[in-house]
Amino acid sequence: MYERKYDFKSRGKQRPRATRNGRMYTPKQTVEFEKMVATGWGYPRLSKEIRAEVDVYVKIPTSFTKGKRLAAEQNIIRPTTTPDIDNILKAIFDGLNGVAYEDDKQIVEVAANKYYSDRNYFVVRVEELKREKA
């Protein structure tokens, strides 16, 4: 299993935008986020079926009361803020496409969680699945 911790705020995959001419493009923020994810990977590319795990840590808002902050630190309450976890996964998986694996179609199993933390960061783990011969 390969694991990489990214010490910056996660972003969700933004919808494609259209120019006045009708040409579609990916928003600049999404492209930059995906490049940062790809650049930081640093492990060999996998070629078989993959299981991926992503843990997203969201900074506890300063507006939280002491009680709410304590509940957040103990994972009694979890973030239900935007971006949605599915959009975060899409941006991360697209960023790792061709870097951590040949194509994100290889991902056949996913686990994802959002937690509160003292700072913003996220952790990505990928591993090739070992299949028993039938």
PyMOL commands that set and color helices and strands:
alter all, ss='L'
color gray80, all
select helices_A, chain A and resi 28-39+66-73+85-96+104-106
alter helices_A, ss='H'
color red, helices_A
select strands_A, chain A and resi 2-6+17-18+24-25+50-59+107-117+121-128
alter strands_A, ss='S'
color yellow, strands_A
deselect
rebuild
show_as cartoon
